[in-house]
Amino acid sequence: MKYRHSLKLQGGGRPQNQLLKGFQGVISHVAEIFKHESALTIGEFLISLAVIGALAVILIPIYKTAKPDTIDAKHKKATYTVERIVNELS
């Protein structure tokens, strides 16, 4: 299927949609790819689900152990700041 576009001429008689003409081959190639491309199979879906599950199994424990460390660090910083202020005032 060919696409027809209206040509609007600029000052030198050049077509305004010159870029569009260059991309027509690319557009038709992409259209051909998507025309023959099928949807995901159940196997591909299950594999991607397994990969996401494996990443979750690895990353959730790391996140849970890292969070108390940040709370502990904030607690130590706050304690140090309060001790410093108390020492300066006394």
Residue pairs with C-beta under 8 A, 6 or more apart in sequence:
3 24
3 27
5 17
5 20
5 21
7 15
7 16
7 17
8 15
8 16
8 17
9 15
9 16
10 16
15 21
